[in-house]
Amino acid sequence: MLEGHQLLGFGFFIVGLWHYFNHIKLHALCSKSYTSTLWFPTTISRYLELHFIMASCTIFIAMELFIAPVHHQPFDHDGTIPTSHLHNFEHSSMAMAFLVYAIFAIVLDRKCTEAQHGLTHFLGAMAFTQQFLLIHLHSRDHMGPEGQYHFLLQLLILVSLATTLMGIGMPKSFLVSFVRSVSIIFQGVWLMIMGFLLWTPGFQAKGCFMHLEESDEYVVKCSDDEALHRAISLVNIQFSFLLIGVTIFAMSFYLILVRRYGEKVKYVSLIKEEHYREEDGSNIDVESQKKSMQEQI
């Protein structure tokens, strides 16, 4: 559980940060011709980002279905899926959705179809929808602090889903891409925090503890209602502080990148503006000289 959440969160964080950086850089360099995209090529390899997603999803699926289970396979002796492994299939299904997105994104790019932009966004929206539904309809009844963590995670997923769908009809909107990138970063950080504070022994809120159920699953429980209410409130406070922190980071990094990559565009425009002013000034001087000569005559 811990390794899965951390791995998935780290993947979201890296991809979100990569998108965030490239969207700001692209918009700063050519704001008039800016068009949003769901992935960016690199100088090392055109599909490095998509290959990273594919590798991360494959490792995550292997961990959920073959590494994490005690017998290193998710099925029961009679070939059925045991109750204790239902969540492993649900988690791996989320990764499969993003794996399908990455594979077909490469195929669409190589085919150079006219509908590449819309179809790629559709694939991304499908993956976020899969993620949202499987968390919302999870086989485990997320209660207490665990349920609150997952409820707030669903809000972040909805933001990523909504902005991905908006990108189909608003391909030139920088704000849509900006919000989507920040929401993906937020998802990654929140997933990693969940991994540490929920399923790391000793990191639970005061009065709460990890309890091993009969199904061999660890569940976070609290000793009484007061401890439960306190734990849920702490989750809300963590989310609030993190929201402020991510916002400060996003705006500060945006200003730094715009200053870095927007200087060239601004410098060229200022040179042109000064050039036109000098030309206008020279024309004015010529006219004034003509008038003074006429007055002397």
N, C-alpha and C positions, 0 to 999 in steps of 0.2 A: 504494500500500500504506500509506504513512505517513498520508496524508490520510484514508483510509478508516477505519483503526483509531482515529485521533484523533476523527473525527466521530462514529463509533459509540460510542466510550467517553464522549465528552462528553454524548451523548444519554442514555446509561444513567445517568451521574452526576447529571444534572439531574432526570430522572424519579425516580430513587431518593431523592434529597434531598428532593424535593417530597412523595413518599409518606411518608418518614420524619418530616418536620415535621408533616404533617397527621394521621398516625396517633397521634402523641404528643399533639398538641393535642386531637384528638377524644376520646381516652381520658382525658385529664386533665379535660376539661370534663364528660363524661358517661360515666364508667366502667361504670356499671350497664347502660346501654342501648347500649354500644359494639358496633358491627358492622363488621367489616373490609370493605374495598372495594378494587378494583384501580385506580380512578382517582377524582379529586376535582374537582368544579366550582370555578370561580373567580368573583369578582365581575365580572371583565371579560367573560368568556364561559364558559358552562357546560361547553363542550367544548374549552377552550383546551389542556388537557393532551393530549387525544386528537388535536387538530389539530397540536400540536407533534410528536407521534410520527409522524403521517402525513407531515408536511412533511420531517422528518428522514429517514424511510425512503425517501421519494421522491428526495431529494437524494442519499442514499447509493446507491440503485439507479442513478441517472443517472451518478454518478461511476464506479461499477464497470463499467457496460456501455457507456457512451458517452463519458465524459470521459477516463478512465484509458487505455483502449486507444489504440494509436498511430494507427489509422485511424478512431478515434471510432465504432467499431461492433464488436461482439464476435464476428462471424462471419467465416469464411474466404471465399475467393473463390467456392468451390463451395457455399456456404450451410451448411457444417458448422461445428461448434464446434472451434476449434483447441485443442490441449493447453495452450497457454500462457494460454488464457482460461477454462479450466475453473473455476479458483478464483474468477474474477469472477462466474460464474453461481452458484457456491455461496454466496458472500458476499451477493449480491443476493437469493438465496432466503431467507436469514435475515431480511433486511429486509422481504421480502414477507410473511413470516409475521406479523411485528409490525404491518405495514400492515393485514392482514386483521383482526387482533385489534382495532385501533383503529376501523376502519370498522364492524364488527359490534357493537362496544361502544356506539357511538352509535345504531345501529339498534335494539338491544335496549332502550336507555334510552328512546328515543322511543316504542317499542311498550308499555313498562311491563309486560312479561310477568312472571309469578310466578317463572319459572326464570331471571330475569335474573342474579341473583347467581352461581348455579352455572355458567351458560353463559359468563358473562364470565370466570370463573376457568378454565373449560375452555379458552377461547380463549387465555388467557395461558399456560396449561400447554402448549398445542399449540405456541406460538411458542418457548417455552424448549426444548421437545423438539426442534423443528426446528433450533434453534441448536446444541444439544448434539450431535445426530447428524451434522450437517454438519461440525462441527469434529472430532469423533471419527473420521469416515469421510472426512476431507479428501483431495482428489486429490493434494495435495502431501504427501510423506512428511516430516512435521515431525520433524527429527532435531536432536540437540544442544541448545543453549540455546533455539532456536526451538521444539523439541518440548516442552521443559520448561515454557516459558511457556504453551503451549496446553494442556498437561496440567493445570496448576494452574487455568487458566481454566475447564476442564471441571468441576472441583470446585465452583467458584463457581456455575456454571450449574445443577448438580445441586441445590445448596441452594435456589436460586431456584425451580426446578421443583418440588421436594418441598414447599416451603412454600406454593406456589400451589395444589397439589393438596390439601394439608391445609386450606387456607382454604375449600374446598367443604364439608367436613364439620365444620369448626370455625370458623364465621363470627364468633364472639364472642371468639376468642382474640387478645388483643393481642400476645402473644409471637410468634405465627406471623407476624403482619404486621410486627412489629418486625424479626425476623430476615430476612424477605424484603426489606424496604427496605434494610437494611444490606448484604445480599448484592448487591443491584442497584448500590448505591453502589460497593461493592468491585469489581464487574465493570467499571464505568466507569473507575475509577482504574487498574485493572490493564490494560485495553485501551489507555489513553493511554500508560502506561509502556511497554508493548510497542511502540507506534508510535515512541516516542523511542529506546529502547535497542536495538531490533532493526534498524530500517531507516533510522536517521539516521546518515550517515557520521561516523565518529569516536566514536560512543557505544557501540560494541561492547566486550565484555570484552577484557582484555589477551590477545593471541595469537589473537584472532578477527577476522574481516573479512567484508565483503560481497562475494560472488562472483556474477558474471553467468553464468548457465547458458546452454546452447545454445538453450533455449526462451525466451530473453529474460526470465527470471525471476531476481530477486536472491535468493540463499540465503546465510544466515550460516554460515560455516565456520570451523574452528579449525585452527591450524597443526599441532598434535600432540595426543596423548591427554591430556597434562598440562594443556594450555590448555583442552581440551574439558571435563575434569573440573572445573577451576576455574570455568569459565563456568557450568556447570550448578549448582554449589554456590552461586555468587553469585546465581543466579535464586532458589534456595530461601531464601537469606538475605534477599533483597529481599521475597519474599512473607511471610516471618516478621515482618520489621520493619513491613511495611505492615499485616499483620493486627493487630499490637499498636497501631499508630497509628490504624487505623480503629476498633478497639475503644475506645480512649481517647476518640476523637472522639464515638463513638456514645453512650457512657455520660455524658460531660460535657455534651453537647448535650441529652441526655434530662433530666438533672437541672436544667439551666437552663430548659428548656421547661416541665417539671412545676412548677417554682417560679413560673414566669411565669403559666401558665394554670391551675394548680391552686390558686392562692391564693384565688380567688373562691369556689370550691366549699368549700375548707377554712374560709374566713372565715364563710360562711353557716352551716356546720355548727357552728362554735364559738359563734356567736351563739345558735343554738338550744339548744346544750348549756348555755350560761351562763343562758339564760332558764329552762330547766327546773330548773337548780340553784337559781336564785333563788326559783322557785315552791316547790320542795321546802323551801328554807330558811324561807320565810314560813310554810308549813304547820307546820314544826317549832316555829317561834316561837309560833304560835297555840296549839298543843298544850301547850307549856311554860307559857304564860300561864294556860291553863285549869287545869293541875295546881297551879300556885302559888296561884290563887284558891281552889281547893278546899281546899288545905292551910290557908289563912288562915281559911276558914270553919270 
